[in-house]
Amino acid sequence: NHRMVDVRVTAGGLVPVPLRLTRVEQLLEGQSPDDTLFETAARSVVLTPRPDSRASAEYRLDILRTLIVRACTQVAEEYRHEN
């Protein structure tokens, strides 16, 4: 049973300075890759992205959460194919 180690998740373009999403990292660290876990970790993001003329803060947060799930899923699938 494989476990995730040295997990790092960052976000840029949502707030003035790129930041690490340490809560997401903590939820994933040491766990087995799992779609439900990825969704839970993505929903744990609590921040208020800066809105602009192209997208609201709510939309940006929704996209961030979607991208976290996609990235985690992609990395897990790539790892399975390599091992």
Secondary structure, 3 states (H helix, E strand, C coil): CCCCCCCCCEECCCCCCCEECHHHHHHHCCCCCCHHHHHHHHHCCCCCCCCCCCCCHHHHHHHHHHHHHHHHHHHHHHHHHHC
